[in-house]
Amino acid sequence: MSNDGTLNSQPCGGLDNDHDGCGVIFPRMSQSPRTLLCQLCKKLKKEGLTDDEVAHLKCGICGTNMSDPCGTCKRKAHEENGTPDPEAIASQARRRNAIEGRLHRPLGPSTPESELSNLRENNGKPGSVTIYVECRLSHKPGSVDCTLGTYCAPYAETMTFIALQENIVKLVNPKWTSKHVSNLLVSETELRVRGNLVLSDSGVGMMSLHDWYNKYNHPQTRASHIQVPAGALKGNKSGRAISLELFIDTDQYEEHTGEDHSGGTNVRKSTSSRQKAKHTRENATLLQTSATKRLRADENAVLTSSFRRDAVTGHPASVSISDKITFQQTICTTNQDGKYTLTEQGATEQGFLACDTLFLSAADCGKTKDVYLLIIKNQEYVAKKLFDVGQGHGQLTIQDACKFLTADLIRLKRLSYFETKFTQRVIQEGVDTAAFQVSDGFIIKTYSNAGQVVDVEAELQRPISEDIIPTHEPTSIYLVEPRRVSSAVLKFSGTLGVRNRTDKRSAIIMAFSHFVLESSACKYMFADLQGSIDRGILHDTESVLTMFDPMTHTPLGESGLGDHGFEGIHDFVDSHECSAICRSLKLCEMSAIQNTLWMLEEEVTADSDDEE
């Protein structure tokens, strides 16, 4: 048979039998120019064969003067045609009878090959992969950390690497907090393969354990990407297993907690930061003492924008919980100038809202909203219910709950609006940046189903009613977003306070904040920027940072919860350090931002005086 699968049509010995072959055509004999004889003829032509050996080779089954294919070809033909091989079945029966005769008892039923294969691969647990993890610290990467040690457990083969990383961090945190005051964040860790090798695959976060194992379970990559150290699996010696390292970036942990490597508080570092911030604020105050000192060397460096700031508006609603819900959607869109439009859909829909909040780590829980799982037409969402705006848990009025969540929806859509403009600038300037995206979102107003608790799985099988007419006022309001793959939150800034980190992703988000101030001429600024990893909107096999729940600062301080007005904007302007990305995008100098901000303050102050 040739390399392309074509059956051989040449007789053994060649067309003219120049090589003294048996003349039989063996369909699966190699068609290489060097192979002109069948295997039997090759053996017969070996030098030094005795008469007994030659006689044995010329037995009735495999003699040279054969007219039928040998047993190997017969078996191959049956395999290719999917037909049973009578000779093989008879041979198996003879062997079985011989074994039963020696054992003096019948044999049990044989295990199917497919089941044997599954048992060999999965150690008796269909669909699982054993993960062995060594924990290493960034300042001591050469050895396994003596406190955290190693972990070994089976996981579902469908689990993604993002979910695996979150799970491992949860397992590690109890030991970690025995020596440190705060939990590790997922963003402060990284999964690597043995030997401290970084996972190089694009989109590895969305790759399942099954896909990873199949991709690297080959001789060239098995030792580096799969193989577990000898003796590490203990009782789990068989089945699929992958060896990984959890790399913990202690510098990032120190930055967000103020601890040093030993777990103590880095007082010098914290004090220095506070002194620097105080010095910055004092300088900012001195700079505003007179109008003549406010404009710097270039008095013409004042930004202008068609973007119009607005006061918050909303619709009344309420807050409570039910399981089976009837609701109406409110969506928000923005035009090319960033002006928003709220649209309440007339038709009602049905969905299923979990009674209990989603389990999130303390670091990932919000301070003002509870998060619930929501199912609409078999799609999973998260529904966020406002519970505290500084007045105490559960003290919100219907009007306030609706007003603040509506403001949050507007912020989310404005974030998407500016992200689109930012991406256009990135493409225009040809800058190499890591992409990020903004979560979709809408508001739902629910109508009471009188505490109707249902079996969600059963209800999903029933047809959903169309055009349900609500007979009561709305009972609750939620901000709804698609459920993301990862629930671990990556923080880039607070409501007040700028983090000038050196990593690329943080630099991109800070450059985005700079860009928004420039584009809006200081009329709009994003704060509390955060996100988590999710599937890409355009390519769902990619893992992309997805932003959500931003806060904003505006001159009038009326864009929603956490709007600190000019104070919030000044906090960023005084602290921001332009990175190479800011310069590559040709963003304006911070002096132009400062000049524009001062002039805007004068305008707002003058307007206030006129009103009085």
N, C-alpha and C positions, 0 to 999 in steps of 0.2 A: 504494500500500500504506500502511495506517495504522501508527501507532507500535506498536500491539499485534500487528502481523503479519497483520492481516486483509486479504485481497485486495480491490482496488477493483471495485465493480460498477456505477459510474456511467459513462455514455458521455462521450466528449470533447465539450465544449460544454454539458453539462448535460442533464437529463431532457427539457426542451423545446427544447434546442439554442438557448437564448437568446444564447449567445456565439459562435454560428456556428462550431462545431467540425466535425470530420470524422465524429462520431457513433460512432466505434469504441470499444469498451470495452477499455481497457488494464489488465489485472489488477494491474500493479505501479505504476500511476500514483498519485502522492500524492493522498490524500483531503482535503487541506487545503482549507478554504472558498475560499481565494484561488486554488487550482489547479483550474481548470475546463477547461483545454485541454491537449492532449498537447504534447510538446516541438516536434513538427513544426509544428503549427498556430500555436504561439507564434512560431516563426521566420517563418512565412508572413505573419503579421500585423504584422511589424516594418515601420516606415516606411522608405522609401528603397531597397527591394529592386529590383534591375533585373530585366528580363524574363528574362535568362539565368539569374540566380540563382533566380528562381521556377521556371523550367523544370527546373533541376538538382534543386531540392528536391522536384519532383513526378515524379522519375524512377520507373521501374517498381518499384524496390525499396522506396522509402520515400514514395510518393505518398499524398495525403490519402484517396483513395478505396480504402484497403486493406481487406481482409477477414480477414487473418491478422496475428498479432502480429509486431512487428519483431524484429530479430536479438537485441537485448538481452533481451527477454522470453523468447525461445526458449532462450537460453543459461541464463537463471535457472531455467527449468523443468527443464532437464536436470540442473543442479547439485542442485536440490532433490530430484529423483527418483533421483539417482545413476545416470542412464543416459548413455551416450556421445552426444555431439552430432555427427551425421554432417557437418554443414556445417563445424564447427570442425575436425574431423579432415581433411576435404578441403582446407580452407584451409591447415592445417599442411603437408599433403603438397605443395601447390602451392609454398609458400615453400621447403620443403626441396629440391624439384626445381630451383627457380630458383637456389638457393645452390650446389647441386652442379654445375649447368651452368656457373656462373661460375668455380668452383674446379677444374673438370675432374677431380673425384674424389668418391667417396661420403663422406658424413658418418658418423662413428661413432655408437654408441648414445647417446641422451640420458641425462643424470643425473636420476634421480627427484627430484621436488620435495622429498620428505621428507629425502633425503640432502643436498640443497643447503641446506636449512634448518639441518640439524645442523652442516654445515661452516661456515655463516655464524656460528652462535652459539658454536661450541666451538673454532674455529680448528683444525679437523682432529682434535681430541682429544675424542671423545665422552665426555660426563659430567664435564668439568673446568671449573673457574672459575679465572681468573688473579687472584691477590690481590696488590695493591700496598700496601705498608705503610711509613709514615713513623714513625720513632722520636722521641719527644719526652719531655723530662724535666719533672717537675712544677714545678721552680723556674725553668725556661726554656721554657714551653710555646709561645712565639711562633715558634720556629724548630726545624728538624730538627736533632737532635743530630749534631755533626760526626763523632763517633767511631762511633756506631751506624748513622747514615745511613738508607738505605731498602732494602727487600727486595721482590723480585718473583718469584713462582713460581706454577705451576698446582697446584691442589688438587682432590681429588674433590668433585663437587657434593654428595655425601651427607655430607660432613664437617660436624660441628656447630661452632658458634662456640667452645664450650669446648675441643674438641680443636684447633681452629685456634689459639687463644690459647696453649695449651701448646706446640704445634709452633713457633710464632713465637718464644716465649721461649727454646726450645732453640737456635734459630738465632742469636738475639741474644747469648746468654751468652758464647760465645768472644770476641766483641769487647768485651763488658761487662767481663769479667775481665782484659782487657788494661790496664784503668785501676782496677779494684777487686779486693779480695781475696776476695770471695764471689760466688757465682752469684745472679742475680735469682730470686726465687720468683714463681710465677704470681700469688700473692695480692698481690704488690707491683706488679702491672701491670693495665691495663684496656684493652680494645679500644674505640676510639671512631671515629666517622665524621669525615670532613673538617671542618675548622673547629673541632676540639675539642668536637664535639657528642657527648653521652653517648648510648649505645644505650638508648632509652626503652622498647623492647618488653618486656613481661613474658614471661619464659621464653625470652629471646633466646639464652641459652646452649644450649638444645636445638634451636634453629632451624638447619636445614641451609643451606649456601651457595646451593643451588638455590632454596629457599623465600624466602630474603632477596632474591635477585636478582629473582625474579618479583614480589615484593611491592613493591619500590621502583623497578623499572625503568619509571617513568612520568614524563611531563614535569614533574609537580609536585615529585617527590622525586629524580629521577635526578641532578641536579647535586649535591645534598647527601649522598646515600646510596650512589651508584653510581659516578659519573663519575671517571675517573682523570685526573690532570694531563696536559696535552699533552706528548708525548714521553717519558712515564714508562715506557711498555711496550716501547719500543725495537723488538725483533723480533716482539713479540706484539701487533701492532696490531689484529688482528681477533679475534672471539670474545668471550665474556662475561668481564668484568673488574670487580672491586670495589676501591675505594680506602678504606683504613682507616688509623687512627693507633694506634700502641702507646704508650699513656700510662704512664709509669713514675713511681710515687710514691716520690720520693727520701727523703721523711721516713720512710716505713715501712721502707725499706731501711736507713736510718741507725739506726732503733730496734732492728733485730735484729742489726746488725753493729757499731754504734759508729763507723762512718765518717762523715766530713763529705762535702759535695758534691764535693770535689776528690779523694776517695779515701783521704784520711788518716784516722787514728784520732782520734775526738773524745775526747781524754783527759779534758777537763774534765767532759764529760757522764758518762763512765763512772765517774770518781772520785767525782762527786757521788752517783751511784746507790749505789756501794759504801758511802760514808759514811752515807747515809740508812739503808741496810739494817742496818749495824752499830749505828747509834744506836737503831733499832727493836728489835733483839735485846737491847741493853743495858737499854732501858726495860722490855721484857717480863720480863727476869730480876729487875729491882728490884721489879716489881709482884707477884712471887710470893714475896717474902721472908717474909711472915707471912699467916696465914689471915684475920686481921682486916682486912687491907688489900685482900683479893682481891675482896670484894663491893663494888660501887660504890653510888651513891646509892640505887638501887632494889634492895633485897636480895631482893625477890620475883621479879625478872626472871630466872627460871631456866626453861629449856625442858624439856618432857616429850614423849615419843614412844612409840608402841607398837612402833616398829621395833626389831628384835632383831639385834644384831651376831652374827657367827658366825666360827668358825675355818675355814680352808680344808680341803676334802677332795678326793679325786681317785681315779682308777682307773689301774692300771698300763698302760703302753703303751711303744712304741718309736719310733725315728726312722730312716727310710731312704726311698729313692725308688724308685718303679717307674712304668711308663707306663700299662699297663692294670691297674686296681686293683679289688679286691673289698673292700667296707667295710661297717661298721655305723655308724649315726648315734647320737649322744648329744645330746639336746635339753635345754634348760633353760627352765623357766617360773617365774613369780613370782606369789604371791597378793596380795591387797589390802593386806597388811601388809609386803610386800617380801620375804617368806620364799621362798627358791628351792626348786625340786624338779628333780633330774636324772633323766632317763628314757633308758635305753638301749633302742633299738628292736631287736626280735628278728630281723626279716628283714634279709638282706644285700642290697646293691645293687652295681652296677658303674659305673665311671666311667673317665675318662682323665686322667691327671696328667702335665703337661709335665715333661720331664727337666730343663730349664733354668729358672732363676728369671726372673720378669718383669723387664724393663728398667725401672728407676726411677732418677730423678736422685738424687744424693747427699743432697739435702735431704729427699727423700721416702722414702728407705730407712730401715727400722727398725734399731735397734741389737741387737735380740735375736731377730728372726724373719726367715727367708727366705720369699719369696712366690712361689707357683707358680700357673699357670693350671690350673683343674680344670673338666672338662666332665661334667655329670650330666644325662642325658636331654636333650641338645642345649642346655642352659642353661649359661652361663659363670659360674664362681665363682672366687674367689681362695682358695687353701689356704695357711695360714700355719704354718710349721714352726719351732719353737723351736730355736735353735742355741747360744745363749750366755746364761747368767744370772750372769756374772761369774766363771765358773770356766774360761773359755777355750773356743774354738770346738770343738764336738763332744764336750765332756766331760760331757754330761748323762747321767744314768741314766734308765732307762725310767720309773721311778716319778716322778722329778722332772719330766720332760717332760709327763707326764699331769697331775700335780698343778698345775703352773703354768698350762697351757692351760685346764684346767677352771676355775681361778680367774679367768682372763681371760674365759671365757664367762659366768660368773656376774656379773662386773663389767659386761659388755655388756648383759645382761638387766636388771640393776639400773639401768643408765643409761636403758634404755627405760622402766622402771617409774617413775623419777622424772621423765622427760620428759613422760609422760602426766599426772602430777600437776601439773607445772609448767604445762602447757598449760591444764589446768582452772583454775588460779589466774589465768592470763592472761585467759581468757574471763570468769571471774567478776568480775575487776576492770575489764574493758573496756580493756585496755592494748594499744596498737598496737605489736606486735613482729614482727620477721621470723621466720618459722617455721623450725624445724630438725627433723630426724628422726634416728632411730637405726637403724643397720644391723641387719639380721637376722643370725643366726649359729647355728652348731651345730658339734659336734665329730665327726670321723670317725676310726675306728680301721681301718686297712687290714690286709689279710691278704696274704701274699706270693704273687705270681704269678711268682716266680723270674726277675726281670729281663726279663719278656716285653715287648719293644719292638714296638709295633704301628703300623699306618697308621690314625690316628684317623678320618680321613674315611671309609675303607672300613669300619671297625668300627662306626661310627655307623649304617650302613645295615643292620646285622645285628640281629636281635631280641636283647634282653638277657635273660639267663637269670633265672629266678625262684627265690627261696629257695635260693641257693647256700649250702651248709653249709661253713663254714670248718673246715679240718682242722688248723690250726696256731694258735699264739698270735699276737696282733696284732703287726705288724712296725713300725708307725709311727702317729703321731697328729697331726692337723692341726686348727686352728681355721679353719672355712670361713665365708666371707661372700659374698653376691652381688657380682659384679664391678661396680664403679661406672664411670660415664661418664668421670669425670676421675680421674687418679691423683695430681694435685697436692694436697699436704697443706696445709691451713690450720691453723696452730698458735695456740692461745689461751692456753695455760699450760704450764709444764713440771712435772716431778715435784715440784720445789721452785722457787718463784719465780712471782709473780703479775704479769701484764701489765695495767696499768690504761690501756688504750687508750681513745681518745675516739670510735671509730667505733661505730655502732649494733650491728652484729653481735657485736663483742667485748663490749660492755656487756650484751647479752642473755645471753651465755654466762657472764659473771661473775655476773650476777644469778641465773642458774640454779645456779651453785655455792653462792651465798649461800642460795638457797631449799633446797637439799639439806641443808645444815648445819642450817637451822632445822627442817626436816621430820623429820630423824633425831635431833634434839637432840644434835648433835655426835658421833653414833656412826658417821657415814659421811660421807666427803667425796671428791669426784672431783678428780683432778689429771691433768696431761698431757692436757688436753682438746684434741682435734683432729678434723678432718673434711675432707671433700672434696665437691665438687659432684656431685650425681647426680639422676636423674629422681625426681620426687615419687612416693611410694607411692600416694597417692590420685589424683593427676593426673600421668600420666607425661609430659605436655607441659611441665610446669614444672620448673625447676631449683631444687633445694633443698639446703641444707647438710646433709650426712649424717655423723653422728658415729660414731666407731669407736675401738677400742683404748684405752679410758680406763685410767688407773691410779687407785688409791684410797688414802686414809689412814684408818685406824681406830684406836681407842684401844689395842687389843692388838697392832697392827702385823702382823696375820696374814691379810690379805685377798689376798695375792699378791705378785708381784714389785713392788718400788718402794714398798711400804707403809712409810712412815717414822713411823707412829704419831702420837703427840702432836706431835712436831716438825713433821711435815708439816701438821697441822691448824693449829698456831700460825702457821706460815709464811703461810697464807692469811689468817687472822684479823688478824694484825698488819699485813698489807699491803693488804688489800682496801679500796677507796674506793667507797662506795655511789654509784651513778649515779641519774639521774632514773627509770630503769626500776625499780631497787630500791624507790624511794620510791613509785612508782605502783602497784607490786604489794603495797605495805604490808608489806614484809618487816621482820622485827624489827631493832632496833638492834644494832650489833655489840657493844655492852656486854652485851646478853643472851647473845649467843654466847660472849663471854669468860667471863662468870660461870658459864654452864653447863659450859664446858670445864674451868674450875678445879675445880668440884665433881666432875666426872667423873674428873679426875686423882686427886683424893683417894680416890674410891671404888676405883679400880683399884689405887692404892698400898695401901689398907687390905686389899683382897682378897689382894694379894701377901704382905703381912705375915702374914695369917692362915694362908696356905698354908705359910709357912716355920715 
